[in-house]
Amino acid sequence: MNKGYIASLLKPLSTKTAGRKSWGIDLETVIVPFFVATNATGDTQIEREALGCPLRLAYQKDGSVKFSDNGKPVIQIAKPITQAVRMLRENFIATLQDHAHTVATEQADLYNSEIQACMKAGKPIAEHDSVKLGEAIAEQKRQAVAHVESLVNSTDEAELVEANS
C-alpha cells in the first residue's frame, strides 16, 4: 500500500460545499468532475448524458412525475452516477480494510500497542458516560414516579374507579 496515499487521505484538504451530495460528496464540484476525468482517461465509461445532466426528475412506476409529501418534485441523481459512486465507496472501504489488515499483520507490535493505548485513553470516557447514563435513567424514573403521584393526588377516588372501569 502506498504510504503517501494513506497519509494524503488523513490531511484536511477540502472546503465545505452546499450542493447536492452522493455519499456525502458534493456532486457538482467533486463527483461529476472526477468521473468526467476518469472517462477522459478511459478509466470509466459512464454515460455522457448522466454526467451532462446528473440531476433528474424522478418518476412514478406509471410514468407520472414523483412528488414528495410536501408537494415538491423529487429530484434524484442519475443511476449511472449513483452506481459508480457505490463502486467507488465499496473500493474505498476495501482499501481501508486492506490497509488496516496489512498494518496489523506486518507491524503487529505497533498495531497492538496502539489498540491498547486507544482503549486506555477511551476507558475514562466510557466510565463517565456509564455514570451519566445511570444518573439520567434514575432521574427519568424519579420524574415518572412524581408524575404518577401528582395524578393520584389530584384525582379523587371516584374518578380513579371510573377511569379503571
Phi, psi and chi 1 to 4 in degrees:
 res  aa     phi    psi   chi1   chi2   chi3   chi4
   1 MET       -  138.7 -179.1   63.1   48.3      -
   2 ASN   -74.5  110.6 -178.5  -18.3      -      -
   3 LYS   -61.6  -36.8 -173.9  172.8  176.0  111.6
   4 GLY   -63.8  -36.1      -      -      -      -
   5 TYR   -65.1  -47.7  170.5   71.6      -      -
   6 ILE   -62.0  -43.6  -64.3  -60.2      -      -
   7 ALA   -61.9  -38.2      -      -      -      -
   8 SER   -67.6  -28.5   72.2      -      -      -
   9 LEU   -69.7  -21.5  -69.1  175.0      -      -
  10 LEU   -98.3    4.4  -57.2  172.8      -      -
  11 LYS  -103.1  136.2  -68.0 -179.3 -177.5  174.9
  12 PRO   -71.0  116.6   22.4  -28.2      -      -
  13 LEU  -124.3  -21.9  -60.8  172.9      -      -
  14 SER   -93.6  163.5   63.7      -      -      -
  15 THR  -113.0  156.9   58.1      -      -      -
  16 LYS   -75.7  142.0  -68.7 -173.3  177.3 -175.3
  17 THR  -126.4  164.4   58.2      -      -      -
  18 ALA  -118.9   15.4      -      -      -      -
  19 GLY   -83.3 -176.7      -      -      -      -
  20 ARG   -64.5  140.9  179.8   70.6 -179.3 -105.4
  21 LYS  -122.8  152.4  -64.0 -175.3 -175.8  -39.4
  22 SER  -131.7  123.9  177.2      -      -      -
  23 TRP    58.8   30.9 -170.4   45.0      -      -
  24 GLY    76.9    9.3      -      -      -      -
  25 ILE  -112.3  133.7  -57.3  170.0      -      -
  26 ASP   -60.7  128.2 -172.2   77.8      -      -
  27 LEU   -68.7  -49.0 -177.0   68.7      -      -
  28 GLU   -72.3  -40.2 -178.3 -179.0    1.6      -
  29 THR   -97.8  -13.4   62.6      -      -      -
  30 VAL  -124.5  -59.9  178.7      -      -      -
  31 ILE   -65.4  -54.1  -68.5  173.7      -      -
  32 VAL   -61.8  -48.9  169.7      -      -      -
  33 PRO   -59.5  -37.7  -24.4   33.5      -      -
  34 PHE   -61.9  -48.7  173.6   75.3      -      -
  35 PHE   -72.6  -28.6  -74.1  126.5      -      -
  36 VAL   -62.8  -43.4  166.5      -      -      -
  37 ALA   -64.2  -42.7      -      -      -      -
  38 THR   -70.0  -31.1   58.7      -      -      -
  39 ASN   -65.6  -43.4  -92.4    7.5      -      -
  40 ALA   -62.2  -35.2      -      -      -      -
  41 THR   -89.5   -1.5   59.4      -      -      -
  42 GLY    83.5    9.0      -      -      -      -
  43 ASP   -78.7  -25.5  -65.7  -38.5      -      -
  44 THR  -133.8  164.6   57.4      -      -      -
  45 GLN  -132.6   54.0  -67.1   81.5   37.5      -
  46 ILE   -74.3  135.9  -61.9  171.0      -      -
  47 GLU   -53.1  134.6  -68.4   96.9    4.9      -
  48 ARG   -62.9  -33.9  -71.8  177.1  172.5  158.2
  49 GLU   -64.8  -32.7   62.9 -171.3   28.7      -
  50 ALA   -68.4  -41.3      -      -      -      -
  51 LEU   -74.2  -30.3  -65.4  170.3      -      -
  52 GLY   -76.4  -26.7      -      -      -      -
  53 CYS  -140.4   76.1 -176.5      -      -      -
  54 PRO   -71.6  -24.1   23.2  -30.2      -      -
  55 LEU  -102.2  129.0  -64.8  176.3      -      -
  56 ARG  -126.8  150.8  -49.9  -79.2  177.0   87.2
  57 LEU   -71.4  134.4 -169.2   58.7      -      -
  58 ALA   -87.0  146.1      -      -      -      -
  59 TYR  -124.1  149.4  -65.7   93.3      -      -
  60 GLN   -72.4  169.9  -57.7  -77.0    0.9      -
  61 LYS   -61.9  -28.9  -71.3 -178.6 -178.9  178.7
  62 ASP   -83.2    1.1   66.3    1.7      -      -
  63 GLY    94.8   -5.4      -      -      -      -
  64 SER   -80.6  156.4   61.6      -      -      -
  65 VAL   -65.5  136.9  173.4      -      -      -
  66 LYS   -89.6  132.7 -171.8  174.4 -172.1  176.2
  67 PHE  -119.1  147.7  -70.4   90.6      -      -
  68 SER   -79.4  173.5   65.7      -      -      -
  69 ASP   -60.6  -27.8  -68.1  -21.6      -      -
  70 ASN   -88.2    6.5   65.8    6.7      -      -
  71 GLY    90.6    1.0      -      -      -      -
  72 LYS   -87.1  145.4  -67.3 -178.0 -179.6  178.6
  73 PRO   -65.8  142.9   18.9  -25.7      -      -
  74 VAL   -85.1  128.3  174.6      -      -      -
  75 ILE  -111.8  133.7  -55.0  -63.1      -      -
  76 GLN  -129.3  162.5   63.1 -172.4   19.6      -
  77 ILE   -83.8  139.9  -62.2  173.1      -      -
  78 ALA   -54.4  135.9      -      -      -      -
  79 LYS   -54.5  -42.5  -76.3 -160.4 -173.3  -65.5
  80 PRO   -59.4  -32.1  -24.7   34.3      -      -
  81 ILE   -73.8  -45.2  -66.3  175.3      -      -
  82 THR   -63.5  -34.9   58.9      -      -      -
  83 GLN   -66.9  -41.4  -69.3  168.4  -18.3      -
  84 ALA   -67.1  -38.9      -      -      -      -
  85 VAL   -66.3  -39.6  168.6      -      -      -
  86 ARG   -60.1  -44.3 -174.4  178.6  -51.6  112.1
  87 MET   -64.0  -43.1 -178.4 -175.6   64.9      -
  88 LEU   -59.1  -44.2 -177.0   72.5      -      -
  89 ARG   -63.4  -46.7  179.1  176.3  157.8 -118.0
  90 GLU   -62.0  -41.1  -70.0  168.1   -0.2      -
  91 ASN   -67.7  -37.6  -70.1  -18.4      -      -
  92 PHE   -63.5  -45.7  177.7   70.7      -      -
  93 ILE   -61.0  -43.2  -69.8  167.8      -      -
  94 ALA   -61.6  -37.9      -      -      -      -
  95 THR   -64.9  -42.5  -60.3      -      -      -
  96 LEU   -63.3  -44.5  -63.1  178.2      -      -
  97 GLN   -64.1  -41.8  -69.5  171.9  -33.2      -
  98 ASP   -63.0  -41.9 -179.2   57.4      -      -
  99 HIS   -62.6  -46.5  178.2   66.1      -      -
 100 ALA   -60.9  -43.3      -      -      -      -
 101 HIS   -64.5  -42.1  179.2  -94.5      -      -
 102 THR   -61.5  -46.8  -60.4      -      -      -
 103 VAL   -65.8  -43.8  172.0      -      -      -
 104 ALA   -62.5  -31.4      -      -      -      -
 105 THR   -85.1  -48.9  -56.7      -      -      -
 106 GLU   -82.8  -22.7  -64.9  175.7    4.4      -
 107 GLN  -132.6   53.7  -60.7  176.4   12.0      -
 108 ALA   -57.1  -40.8      -      -      -      -
 109 ASP   -61.8  -47.4  -69.5  -16.3      -      -
 110 LEU   -63.6  -43.5  -73.5  174.0      -      -
 111 TYR   -62.7  -47.6 -172.1   81.5      -      -
 112 ASN   -66.4  -38.0  -69.8  -29.5      -      -
 113 SER   -67.5  -33.5   67.1      -      -      -
 114 GLU   -68.0  -40.4 -174.8   64.7   19.8      -
 115 ILE   -58.6  -47.9  -72.9  173.9      -      -
 116 GLN   -61.6  -43.1  -66.2  -56.8  -43.4      -
 117 ALA   -63.9  -40.3      -      -      -      -
 118 CYS   -65.4  -43.3  -69.6      -      -      -
 119 MET   -63.3  -41.8  -69.4  173.9   63.6      -
 120 LYS   -64.3  -42.4 -177.4  177.9  178.7 -178.3
 121 ALA   -67.7  -32.8      -      -      -      -
 122 GLY   -83.3  -19.0      -      -      -      -
 123 LYS   -57.3  -47.0 -173.2  175.8 -179.1 -179.3
 124 PRO   -61.9  -33.4  -18.4   26.9      -      -
 125 ILE   -68.0  -45.6  -63.9  167.3      -      -
 126 ALA   -62.2  -41.8      -      -      -      -
 127 GLU   -64.4  -43.5  -70.1  170.4   -9.7      -
 128 HIS   -61.0  -46.0  177.0  -95.5      -      -
 129 ASP   -62.0  -38.8  -75.5   -5.5      -      -
 130 SER   -63.0  -44.1  179.6      -      -      -
 131 VAL   -63.1  -47.1  168.1      -      -      -
 132 LYS   -63.3  -37.8  -70.4  -62.3 -176.3 -179.3
 133 LEU   -65.0  -44.1  179.3   58.8      -      -
 134 GLY   -59.1  -43.2      -      -      -      -
 135 GLU   -63.6  -41.5  -68.7  171.4   -4.2      -
 136 ALA   -65.4  -41.8      -      -      -      -
 137 ILE   -65.0  -42.4  -69.7  170.7      -      -
 138 ALA   -61.6  -40.1      -      -      -      -
 139 GLU   -66.3  -40.8  177.7   61.1   20.2      -
 140 GLN   -61.3  -42.9  -74.4 -179.8  -28.1      -
 141 LYS   -61.5  -44.9  -73.6 -180.0 -177.4  177.9
 142 ARG   -59.7  -43.7 -171.7 -161.5   62.2   72.6
 143 GLN   -66.1  -38.7  -71.3  177.6    2.7      -
 144 ALA   -65.0  -43.4      -      -      -      -
 145 VAL   -63.8  -43.0  167.6      -      -      -
 146 ALA   -63.1  -38.7      -      -      -      -
 147 HIS   -65.0  -46.2  179.0   69.4      -      -
 148 VAL   -62.9  -43.3  168.6      -      -      -
 149 GLU   -62.0  -38.7  -73.0  174.6   -7.5      -
 150 SER   -67.5  -35.9   71.9      -      -      -
 151 LEU   -65.7  -43.7  -70.8  174.7      -      -
 152 VAL   -63.5  -43.7  168.5      -      -      -
 153 ASN   -69.4  -27.3  -67.6  -24.2      -      -
 154 SER   -91.4   -2.2   67.2      -      -      -
 155 THR  -116.4  132.3  -52.4      -      -      -
 156 ASP   -80.3  169.2   64.8   28.8      -      -
 157 GLU   -59.6  -37.3 -103.2 -177.1   62.1      -
 158 ALA   -64.0  -42.0      -      -      -      -
 159 GLU   -66.3  -36.1  -69.7  172.3  -32.9      -
 160 LEU   -64.7  -44.1  -78.8  173.6      -      -
 161 VAL   -62.7  -42.4  171.0      -      -      -
 162 GLU   -65.9  -40.9 -171.8  176.4  -49.7      -
 163 ALA   -66.8  -32.9      -      -      -      -
 164 ASN   -81.4   -9.8  -71.7  -30.6      -      -
 165 SER   -80.6      -  -59.1      -      -      -
